[in-house]
Amino acid sequence: MGETSWAFLLVGSFAAVGAAMAVGTLAALVRYHRTGVFPGAEDQEAVSERRIVAMWFRVGIGVVLTIIGIVAIDRAGIW
């Protein structure tokens, strides 16, 4: 494998993890909003506002990681 391949794997993985984190967490938040059931919670367990805020923060971090990864791939010319 050439150096370009390793760079693409590293930076591409960075972007993919960020996207997965953002999309997965956002899906859990949407499900909670639509059904009132939080994924992984016990029956009718109350979800604290602090946990909801932390999840929105996680979505934001995932989006930022994805953008950083895509920009790094584009700047390296390995797109």
Contacts in CASP RR format, 6 or more apart in sequence:
PFRMAT RR
TARGET T0000
AUTHOR 0000-0000-0000
METHOD contacts of the structure
MODEL  1
MGETSWAFLLVGSFAAVGAAMAVGTLAALVRYHRTGVFPGAEDQEAVSER
RIVAMWFRVGIGVVLTIIGIVAIDRAGIW
4 76 0 8 1.000
4 78 0 8 1.000
7 76 0 8 1.000
7 78 0 8 1.000
8 73 0 8 1.000
8 76 0 8 1.000
8 78 0 8 1.000
11 69 0 8 1.000
11 72 0 8 1.000
11 73 0 8 1.000
11 76 0 8 1.000
11 78 0 8 1.000
12 69 0 8 1.000
12 73 0 8 1.000
14 65 0 8 1.000
14 68 0 8 1.000
14 69 0 8 1.000
14 72 0 8 1.000
15 65 0 8 1.000
15 66 0 8 1.000
15 68 0 8 1.000
15 69 0 8 1.000
15 70 0 8 1.000
15 72 0 8 1.000
15 73 0 8 1.000
17 65 0 8 1.000
18 61 0 8 1.000
18 62 0 8 1.000
18 63 0 8 1.000
18 65 0 8 1.000
18 66 0 8 1.000
19 62 0 8 1.000
19 65 0 8 1.000
19 66 0 8 1.000
21 58 0 8 1.000
21 59 0 8 1.000
21 61 0 8 1.000
21 62 0 8 1.000
21 65 0 8 1.000
22 58 0 8 1.000
22 59 0 8 1.000
22 60 0 8 1.000
22 61 0 8 1.000
22 62 0 8 1.000
22 63 0 8 1.000
22 65 0 8 1.000
22 66 0 8 1.000
25 55 0 8 1.000
25 58 0 8 1.000
25 59 0 8 1.000
25 62 0 8 1.000
26 59 0 8 1.000
28 38 0 8 1.000
28 39 0 8 1.000
28 55 0 8 1.000
29 52 0 8 1.000
29 55 0 8 1.000
29 56 0 8 1.000
29 59 0 8 1.000
31 37 0 8 1.000
31 38 0 8 1.000
31 39 0 8 1.000
32 38 0 8 1.000
32 39 0 8 1.000
32 47 0 8 1.000
32 52 0 8 1.000
38 45 0 8 1.000
38 47 0 8 1.000
41 47 0 8 1.000
73 79 0 8 1.000
END
